[in-house]
Amino acid sequence: MESKELPILSHESEIKSSLKSTQVLLISGETGSGKSTQVPRLVWERGGRVLVTQPRRLAAVSMAGRVSRELEGRAKVDYIIRFEDTSTEKTDISFVTDGILLRLLRDGECFRRFATIVIDEVHERSSALDLTLYLLKKSLKKFPETRLVLMSATLPLGRLREYFRDYSPIHIDVPGARQFPISVVFRGELASDRRPLDAVCEAVMVHHLSEPEGDFLVFLPGAGECRAVMQGVFLRLKEVLSRGGKAPSAQLCTLFGTQDLA
């Protein structure tokens, strides 16, 4: 999907106008709606430096690169993670982890350096994030020009509205992110398999050999598991062909957050 077609962009004017009338903005939208890539740009266009949190270091680094490419030099986008800080005084948008934001709040630098704070994936609770939300709630009244944006695909709307009720938060829902029909099939036996990665390989093989031509996207916990499943599927395909069987051609590859999607 092209960036200009992302569902979040149909709410661009609503987001910008809401930031003029409230300090706390809640945005909920399905995965793929464009929240993580487009909201940082939209709030940056409001004026001032922007800080965006991601729950993991890899996500902070990869999102910084993605947003930087989309802005095509119009804004300087960097990241700050543990032991690595690529930001400068000219930085417009900084992607950081929850722990880095907590450190900035503790050191008193956050409100001095940033006009807008965006917390992405706010549903991913952690002790650092909980303490961060407490400090933000306590401090925002002292900085009336600062804006806080909380985003998630599964936003705990009721709790956040109640928690920030003193700021009269505005909620924006971004529906319709899914562009294709999705069916859910539960494979309950996977939970009890002694070797779950073998079960994943078998599931891929079954569908590859029986379903119409198409692509498979397999989500796994880490890079090691991705490589193991890719190798497992390759060996199974090789075995089918060695026995004289027929199998559609397949291109197997891994895709990690540090790789260029192109």
N, C-alpha and C positions, 0 to 999 in steps of 0.2 A: 504494500500500500504506500502510495506517495505521501509525503509529509502534509501536502496541502489537502489531502483527503481525510486526514485523521479526525475522528469525531470530536476531539477536544477543541478543535479550531472553530467549530460552530458556536462555541461558548466564549470566544475571545473577548467580545465586548462586555459580556456579563462578568467575566473574571476581572477585567480592568476596572469596570465601574464599581464592583464590590470592594475592591481594594481601596477605593476612595472613601467608602462609608463604614468600613469596619477594620479592626486590627487583626482579626482572626478569620481566616477563610478556610472552609472545609470542602475538599474536592473528592468525590468518589467516582470511580469509573472502572469499567472492566479492563483487564489486561489487554493491551493493544490499542487503547483509546488515545494514547499519545501524551499522557500526563507527564511522564518522566522526562521526555525530550522537549516538549513544547511549553510547559508551564514556566520553566526557568527563563526562557526567552520572553514570554509574555510579561512576567513580573520585572524583568530587567528593563524592558521598554518603558515601564512606569518610571524608572529613574533610580539611581543608586546601585551599589554593589549588592549582589545576591549570593547567599550561601544555601547550598542544597545538600541535604544529607542522604546517604545511602547506607543500608544496614551492613554492607560488606565492602572491604577495600577494593576487591576486583570490580565490583559494580561502580564504585566511585570513579575509578580510573577509566573504565570503559565508557561510562556515561559522559565524562568530561570530553573524551575524544569524539564521541558521537555528536554532542551538542556543538562542539567547536567546528566540526565539519559542516553542520547544517547552517551555522551562522556565517560561514564563509568569510571570516575575518572581520565581521562587523563588531564583534566583541571578543575580548580576550578571556578564554575559559581555561581554568587550571584545576588542579586537585590537591588536597591536603590529606595525607594518610599517615599512619605511624611511620616515623623515620624518613618520610619523604614529603617535601613541601615544594611544589612547583609554582606557587603563587608569587606575585610581585605587587608593587603598589599600583600597577596599571591593570591588575586583574579586575574583570567585571563580574564573572560568575565563578564561584569556587565550589567544587564537589568535595564533600568530606564524609567521614564516617560519624556515627553517633558519638563515639568517644571523643573525637576531635571537637565537635560542637560543645560537648560538656566541658572540655578543657578551656575553650574560648570563653564560655560563660563564667567559669570559675575564675579565670584571670581577668575578667572585666573587659575583654577586647571585643566581644561579639557585637554589642550595640554600637560601639564606636566605629567598627569597620564595615558593618553590613546594614543596608536599609530594609532588606527582606530576608526572612529565614524560611526555607521550604523544607519540610520534613516529609520525605517520601517513604512509602511502605510503613506508615505509622502503626499498622496493626501488628508488626513484628516486635512484640514487647520484649524489653530487656531492662535490666536495672539501670543502665546508662540512659536509656530513652525515658524511663519513668522519672528519673531525677531531672533530666533535661526539661521535660514538660512542666515539672514543678517549678523549676527556676524561671522558665519563660512566663508562666502564669504569674509568678510573684513580681517579675521585673518589667513586664510590658507597660504597665501604667506609668512608669517613670520615663518611658520612651514612646510617646504617643505617635511619632512619625514612623515607627518600626511596624512592619507587617509580618504576620506569621501565617504560613499556608501549610495545612496538614492534608496529605494525600494518601489514598490507598484504594485498592480494588475491593477490599472488604472493610471499609471504614466503620469503626465502632461508633456510629454517629451519635446515638443517644448518650453514651458516656462522655464523649468529647464535648457535645453541646452543654451538658450539665457542668462539666469541669471548667469550661471557659465561659460560663454564662454571664460573668461580669463584663465580658467584651462583646456581647450580643453577636456571636459568630453567624456568618452567612454560609449556607450549604449550597453547593452546586453539584448536581448529579449528571454524569455523562453516560447516557445509555447507548446501547446499540454498537458496542465496539466490535463484536464478533461479526465477521463478514461472510462466514460459511457455516452451514449446519454442522453440529457436533453431536455425535452419539457417544454414550458412555457405556462401556462394557467392563464389568467387574470380573477379575480373575482371582477369586478368593484363595485358590490353592497356592498362589505365589507367596502369601504370608507364611506358609508352613514349610515351603521348600528349603532344604538344607543349603542349596546353592542357587540363590535367587537370580544371579546373573545368567546361569544356564537357562533358567525358565524364561528370562527376557529374550535370550537368543532364539529359543524355540518358538516363542510367540511371534517374533519378527519373521522367522522362517515360514511358519504356518500362513501368515497373511501374505507374505511375498509370493508364495507358491500358489495361493488360492484366490487372491483378490485381483481385480483389474489393475493395470499398470498405474503406478503412482509413487509418491514419496512417503518415507517414514521419518518421523522426528521422535527420537527416544530421549527422555529426560532421565539423567542419572546423577547420583550424589557428587561425583568428582571426576577428574580427568582420568584417573586409573581405571575406574569402572567403565568409562566411555571407550577407552582403548581395549579393555578386556572383551566387551560386547562386540566391538567391531571385529576383533580377531576371531571371536567365537562364531559370528555369522559367516565370516569369510571361510573358515574351515568347514562349516556345515555345507555351504554352497559348493565348495570344492569336492566334498564327499559325494554329494548328490550327482555332480557331473561325472565323477570318476566311476560311478556305478552305471553310467549310461542314461541317467535320468535327465530330464529337461527342466531348466529354470530360467526365468527371465534374467536378462543382464542386469547387473547391479553395480552402482558406484558407491563405495563405502567411505565415509569421511567423518572425522570428529570436528566439533565446532565449540570453541571455548570463548570466553568473554574477551580475551586478549587478541583474538584473531579479527582481521578485517572481514566483514561480511561480503565484500566484493570478491 
